[in-house]
Amino acid sequence: MSETTNIEISGDTIIGDVVEQIPGGAAVIEKYFGNGCFTCPGIRMESINFGATMHGLDAEPIVQELRELVSRSA
């Protein structure tokens, strides 16, 4: 059973939206940022760009991986 999502992924996408709306999105967030995001209150307001900056990462590979997930679930 595949769930279709209409979320538009960019560096400005909120991490909490990724976790809630993209099947497999939580695994991508954990891969790049660790599991601390899931207990952080900032998950509801911090973007992928912000998370990447805080972890010293480039947001683009994260965005691309999430876009691939979205296109596979469409």
N, CA, C and O atoms as a MOPAC input file, in Angstrom:
PM7 MOZYME 1SCF
protein

 N      0.84700 1    -1.17900 1     0.00000 1
 C      0.00000 1     0.00000 1     0.00000 1
 C      0.88900 1     1.23800 1     0.00000 1
 O      1.58900 1     1.50300 1     0.97700 1
 N      0.86300 1     1.98000 1    -1.07400 1
 C      1.70500 1     3.15800 1    -1.23000 1
 C      0.89500 1     4.42300 1    -0.97000 1
 O     -0.22500 1     4.57100 1    -1.46100 1
 N      1.46600 1     5.31300 1    -0.20600 1
 C      0.80300 1     6.56900 1     0.11000 1
 C      1.42300 1     7.66700 1    -0.74100 1
 O      2.64100 1     7.84800 1    -0.73000 1
 N      0.59800 1     8.39900 1    -1.47500 1
 C      1.09300 1     9.47200 1    -2.33300 1
 C      1.18000 1    10.75700 1    -1.53300 1
 O      0.29100 1    11.07200 1    -0.74200 1
 N      2.25300 1    11.49100 1    -1.74500 1
 C      2.43500 1    12.75900 1    -1.05200 1
 C      2.57100 1    13.87700 1    -2.07400 1
 O      3.10200 1    13.66900 1    -3.16500 1
 N      2.09700 1    15.04400 1    -1.72400 1
 C      2.17400 1    16.20000 1    -2.61200 1
 C      3.15200 1    17.23800 1    -2.08700 1
 O      3.14800 1    18.37400 1    -2.56200 1
 N      3.97700 1    16.88600 1    -1.13600 1
 C      4.91900 1    17.84100 1    -0.54800 1
 C      5.98900 1    18.22300 1    -1.56400 1
 O      6.53200 1    17.36900 1    -2.26500 1
 N      6.27700 1    19.49800 1    -1.62900 1
 C      7.33000 1    20.02900 1    -2.49700 1
 C      8.61000 1    20.10600 1    -1.66700 1
 O      8.64600 1    20.77000 1    -0.63100 1
 N      9.64300 1    19.43400 1    -2.12000 1
 C     10.88100 1    19.37400 1    -1.34600 1
 C     11.87200 1    20.42000 1    -1.83400 1
 O     12.19000 1    20.49700 1    -3.02000 1
 N     12.34800 1    21.21800 1    -0.89600 1
 C     13.41700 1    22.19000 1    -1.15100 1
 C     14.20300 1    22.31600 1     0.14900 1
 O     13.85900 1    21.69100 1     1.15200 1
 N     15.23500 1    23.10700 1     0.12900 1
 C     16.00000 1    23.34500 1     1.34700 1
 C     15.17500 1    24.01500 1     2.43200 1
 O     15.50400 1    23.93200 1     3.61600 1
 N     14.09200 1    24.68600 1     2.01700 1
 C     13.24000 1    25.39700 1     2.96600 1
 C     12.15200 1    24.51700 1     3.57500 1
 O     11.40400 1    24.97100 1     4.44100 1
 N     12.05700 1    23.27100 1     3.13300 1
 C     11.04400 1    22.36100 1     3.66600 1
 C     11.33300 1    22.08900 1     5.14200 1
 O     12.47800 1    21.84900 1     5.52500 1
 N     10.30000 1    22.12700 1     5.95200 1
 C     10.42100 1    21.89700 1     7.38400 1
 C     10.66800 1    20.40600 1     7.64800 1
 O      9.99000 1    19.54700 1     7.08600 1
 N     11.63100 1    20.12000 1     8.49400 1
 C     12.02000 1    18.73400 1     8.78600 1
 C     10.82800 1    17.92100 1     9.29600 1
 O     10.65600 1    16.76800 1     8.89800 1
 N     10.01600 1    18.49500 1    10.15500 1
 C      8.84900 1    17.78300 1    10.67400 1
 C      7.87200 1    17.38400 1     9.57900 1
 O      7.24700 1    16.32600 1     9.65600 1
 N      7.73700 1    18.22900 1     8.55800 1
 C      6.85700 1    17.89700 1     7.43200 1
 C      7.40000 1    16.69500 1     6.66700 1
 O      6.63500 1    15.83800 1     6.22600 1
 N      8.71200 1    16.63500 1     6.51300 1
 C      9.34400 1    15.50100 1     5.84000 1
 C      9.03400 1    14.21300 1     6.59800 1
 O      8.61500 1    13.21700 1     6.00800 1
 N      9.24300 1    14.24500 1     7.89600 1
 C      9.03900 1    13.06400 1     8.73800 1
 C      7.59000 1    12.59700 1     8.69000 1
 O      7.32200 1    11.39700 1     8.63200 1
 N      6.65700 1    13.54400 1     8.71400 1
 C      5.23900 1    13.20400 1     8.75900 1
 C      4.64600 1    12.83400 1     7.40500 1
 O      3.73500 1    12.00800 1     7.34000 1
 N      5.14200 1    13.42600 1     6.32900 1
 C      4.44700 1    13.32000 1     5.05000 1
 C      5.12600 1    12.44700 1     3.99800 1
 O      4.49400 1    12.09300 1     3.00300 1
 N      6.38100 1    12.09600 1     4.19100 1
 C      7.08500 1    11.31900 1     3.17900 1
 C      7.39000 1     9.93200 1     3.73100 1
 O      8.14000 1     9.80000 1     4.69800 1
 N      6.81500 1     8.90300 1     3.12600 1
 C      7.16900 1     7.54400 1     3.54700 1
 C      8.67600 1     7.32700 1     3.36200 1
 O      9.19700 1     7.48400 1     2.25800 1
 N      9.35800 1     6.97300 1     4.42700 1
 C     10.80400 1     6.79800 1     4.39100 1
 C     11.58800 1     8.07300 1     4.68300 1
 O     12.81500 1     8.04100 1     4.77700 1
 N     10.89100 1     9.18100 1     4.82600 1
 C     11.56000 1    10.46500 1     5.08100 1
 C     12.30700 1    10.49700 1     6.40500 1
 O     13.37900 1    11.09400 1     6.50000 1
 N     11.75300 1     9.86300 1     7.41800 1
 C     12.41500 1     9.83900 1     8.72800 1
 C     13.76800 1     9.14500 1     8.64300 1
 O     14.71500 1     9.55100 1     9.31600 1
 N     13.86600 1     8.10300 1     7.82400 1
 C     15.14400 1     7.39300 1     7.68700 1
 C     16.19900 1     8.27400 1     7.03500 1
 O     17.37500 1     8.19800 1     7.39000 1
 N     15.79000 1     9.11100 1     6.08500 1
 C     16.73800 1    10.02300 1     5.43400 1
 C     17.20200 1    11.08100 1     6.43100 1
 O     18.39100 1    11.38900 1     6.50800 1
 N     16.26700 1    11.63000 1     7.18600 1
 C     16.63000 1    12.62800 1     8.20000 1
 C     17.59100 1    12.02300 1     9.21200 1
 O     18.58800 1    12.65000 1     9.57200 1
 N     17.30800 1    10.83100 1     9.66800 1
 C     18.19300 1    10.17500 1    10.63800 1
 C     19.56500 1     9.89200 1    10.03000 1
 O     20.57700 1    10.03500 1    10.71600 1
 N     19.61800 1     9.50100 1     8.78000 1
 C     20.88500 1     9.20700 1     8.09400 1
 C     21.82300 1    10.42000 1     8.12400 1
 O     23.01700 1    10.28300 1     8.39000 1
 N     21.27700 1    11.59000 1     7.85300 1
 C     22.11200 1    12.79300 1     7.77300 1
 C     22.24700 1    13.54200 1     9.09800 1
 O     23.31100 1    14.08700 1     9.39200 1
 N     21.18500 1    13.57400 1     9.89900 1
 C     21.17100 1    14.40800 1    11.09800 1
 C     21.19400 1    13.62600 1    12.40800 1
 O     21.32200 1    14.22600 1    13.47500 1
 N     21.07500 1    12.30800 1    12.35200 1
 C     20.99600 1    11.51800 1    13.56700 1
 C     19.56600 1    11.47900 1    14.08000 1
 O     18.66500 1    12.04300 1    13.46000 1
 N     19.35900 1    10.82500 1    15.19500 1
 C     17.98600 1    10.68500 1    15.69500 1
 C     17.57500 1    11.78700 1    16.67000 1
 O     16.45400 1    11.76700 1    17.17900 1
 N     18.44900 1    12.73200 1    16.93400 1
 C     18.12300 1    13.83100 1    17.84600 1
 C     17.00800 1    14.72700 1    17.34000 1
 O     16.32500 1    15.37100 1    18.13700 1
 N     16.80900 1    14.78000 1    16.02600 1
 C     15.73900 1    15.61300 1    15.45100 1
 C     14.36900 1    15.19400 1    15.96100 1
 O     13.48200 1    16.03000 1    16.13300 1
 N     14.19800 1    13.91700 1    16.19900 1
 C     12.88000 1    13.39500 1    16.52400 1
 C     12.40100 1    13.80800 1    17.90900 1
 O     11.20200 1    13.74900 1    18.18200 1
 N     13.29200 1    14.21900 1    18.77300 1
 C     12.90200 1    14.67700 1    20.10600 1
 C     13.09600 1    16.18400 1    20.28000 1
 O     12.80300 1    16.73000 1    21.34400 1
 N     13.58300 1    16.84500 1    19.25000 1
 C     13.84000 1    18.29200 1    19.30900 1
 C     12.56600 1    19.06800 1    18.96900 1
 O     11.92900 1    18.77700 1    17.95700 1
 N     12.18400 1    20.04000 1    19.78300 1
 C     10.99600 1    20.83500 1    19.46200 1
 C     11.15500 1    21.63700 1    18.17200 1
 O     10.16100 1    22.02900 1    17.56200 1
 N     12.38600 1    21.88000 1    17.75600 1
 C     12.64700 1    22.63700 1    16.53800 1
 C     12.22000 1    21.92000 1    15.27000 1
 O     12.17100 1    22.53700 1    14.20600 1
 N     11.91200 1    20.63400 1    15.35500 1
 C     11.51900 1    19.85300 1    14.18900 1
 C     10.30800 1    20.47600 1    13.48300 1
 O     10.10900 1    20.26100 1    12.28700 1
 N      9.51700 1    21.23000 1    14.20700 1
 C      8.30700 1    21.85900 1    13.65000 1
 C      8.58000 1    23.19600 1    12.96700 1
 O      7.69700 1    23.74400 1    12.30900 1
 N      9.80400 1    23.72900 1    13.11800 1
 C     10.08200 1    25.03100 1    12.51900 1
 C     11.41800 1    25.11600 1    11.78400 1
 O     11.67400 1    26.09200 1    11.07800 1
 N     12.26100 1    24.11700 1    11.94100 1
 C     13.58000 1    24.16900 1    11.31100 1
 C     13.55700 1    23.48100 1     9.94700 1
 O     12.96300 1    22.41700 1     9.77400 1
 N     14.21700 1    24.11700 1     8.99300 1
 C     14.23800 1    23.62500 1     7.61900 1
 C     15.39900 1    22.65100 1     7.40200 1
 O     16.29100 1    22.50700 1     8.23800 1
 N     15.34700 1    22.00000 1     6.26100 1
 C     16.45300 1    21.13000 1     5.86200 1
 C     17.74000 1    21.94600 1     5.77000 1
 O     18.79500 1    21.48900 1     6.20800 1
 N     17.65900 1    23.15800 1     5.20100 1
 C     18.84400 1    24.02400 1     5.11900 1
 C     19.42600 1    24.30400 1     6.50100 1
 O     20.64000 1    24.23400 1     6.69500 1
 N     18.56300 1    24.62100 1     7.45400 1
 C     19.01700 1    24.92300 1     8.80800 1
 C     19.68600 1    23.69100 1     9.42300 1
 O     20.77400 1    23.78700 1     9.99100 1
 N     19.03400 1    22.54500 1     9.30700 1
 C     19.59900 1    21.30900 1     9.85500 1
 C     20.94900 1    20.99100 1     9.24200 1
 O     21.88300 1    20.59200 1     9.93700 1
 N     21.04000 1    21.17300 1     7.92900 1
 C     22.31000 1    20.89800 1     7.24300 1
 C     23.40400 1    21.83700 1     7.74800 1
 O     24.52900 1    21.40500 1     8.00100 1
 N     23.07800 1    23.09900 1     7.89200 1
 C     24.05300 1    24.06800 1     8.40100 1
 C     24.50400 1    23.69400 1     9.80700 1
 O     25.69500 1    23.75100 1    10.11500 1
 N     23.56700 1    23.31700 1    10.65300 1
 C     23.89200 1    22.96700 1    12.03800 1
 C     24.75700 1    21.70800 1    12.12400 1
 O     25.49100 1    21.52300 1    13.09500 1
 N     24.67100 1    20.85400 1    11.12100 1
 C     25.45400 1    19.61500 1    11.11200 1
 C     26.65700 1    19.69100 1    10.17700 1
 O     27.33500 1    18.68800 1     9.95300 1
 N     26.92700 1    20.88900 1     9.62700 1
 C     28.08100 1    21.07800 1     8.74800 1
 C     27.96100 1    20.31900 1     7.43100 1
 O     28.95700 1    19.84800 1     6.88400 1
 N     26.72800 1    20.20500 1     6.92500 1
 C     26.47800 1    19.44900 1     5.70300 1
 C     25.94700 1    20.34600 1     4.59800 1
 O     25.46700 1    21.45200 1     4.84800 1
 N     26.04100 1    19.85100 1     3.37700 1
 C     25.42000 1    20.48300 1     2.21700 1
 C     23.99300 1    19.95300 1     2.13600 1
 O     23.79100 1    18.73900 1     2.15300 1
 N     23.01600 1    20.82000 1     2.04800 1
 C     21.61400 1    20.40900 1     2.02500 1
 C     21.22300 1    19.71800 1     0.71700 1
 O     20.27900 1    18.92900 1     0.70700 1
 N     21.91300 1    19.99000 1    -0.36500 1
 C     21.48400 1    19.49500 1    -1.67700 1
 C     21.37600 1    17.97100 1    -1.76800 1
 O     20.37800 1    17.48300 1    -2.29800 1
 N     22.34100 1    17.19700 1    -1.28500 1
 C     22.17200 1    15.73800 1    -1.35000 1
 C     20.96400 1    15.24100 1    -0.54700 1
 O     20.32300 1    14.26300 1    -0.93100 1
 N     20.66300 1    15.89900 1     0.54100 1
 C     19.50800 1    15.52700 1     1.36300 1
 C     18.22300 1    15.81200 1     0.59500 1
 O     17.32300 1    14.97400 1     0.53600 1
 N     18.14900 1    17.00200 1     0.00800 1
 C     16.98400 1    17.39500 1    -0.78500 1
 C     16.79300 1    16.42200 1    -1.94600 1
 O     15.67000 1    15.99000 1    -2.20700 1
 N     17.86700 1    16.07500 1    -2.64200 1
 C     17.77100 1    15.15800 1    -3.78100 1
 C     17.27100 1    13.78200 1    -3.35600 1
 O     16.42700 1    13.18800 1    -4.02700 1
 N     17.78600 1    13.28600 1    -2.25500 1
 C     17.35700 1    11.96900 1    -1.77600 1
 C     15.87700 1    11.97800 1    -1.39800 1
 O     15.15800 1    11.01500 1    -1.66600 1
 N     15.43000 1    13.05000 1    -0.78300 1
 C     14.01800 1    13.15700 1    -0.42000 1
 C     13.13900 1    13.30000 1    -1.65900 1
 O     12.04900 1    12.73000 1    -1.70800 1
 N     13.59100 1    14.04400 1    -2.64800 1
 C     12.83100 1    14.17200 1    -3.90400 1
 C     12.67400 1    12.81200 1    -4.58400 1
 O     11.62300 1    12.50900 1    -5.14800 1
 N     13.72600 1    11.99800 1    -4.52500 1
 C     13.64000 1    10.64800 1    -5.10100 1
 C     12.58600 1     9.81600 1    -4.37200 1
 O     11.82700 1     9.07900 1    -5.00200 1
 N     12.54200 1     9.93600 1    -3.05400 1
 C     11.51600 1     9.21900 1    -2.28200 1
 C     10.11000 1     9.65400 1    -2.69800 1
 O      9.21900 1     8.82300 1    -2.88100 1
 N      9.92600 1    10.96200 1    -2.84200 1
 C      8.62000 1    11.49300 1    -3.21800 1
 C      8.24200 1    10.99100 1    -4.60800 1
 O      7.10100 1    10.58300 1    -4.82100 1
 N      9.17100 1    11.01300 1    -5.54900 1
 C      8.83900 1    10.58500 1    -6.90200 1
 C      8.52800 1     9.07800 1    -6.94900 1
 O      7.71800 1     8.64100 1    -7.76600 1
 N      9.15700 1     8.30300 1    -6.09500 1
 C      8.86800 1     6.86400 1    -6.04800 1
 C      7.50400 1     6.57200 1    -5.42200 1
 O      6.87000 1     5.56900 1    -5.74800 1
 N      7.05400 1     7.45200 1    -4.51900 1
 C      5.76700 1     7.21700 1    -3.87400 1
 C      4.60100 1     7.80100 1    -4.66500 1
 O      3.44100 1     7.59000 1    -4.31200 1
 N      4.90900 1     8.53600 1    -5.73600 1
 C      3.84600 1     9.15700 1    -6.55500 1
 C      3.14000 1     8.14900 1    -7.42900 1
 O      2.22700 1     8.50900 1    -8.17300 1

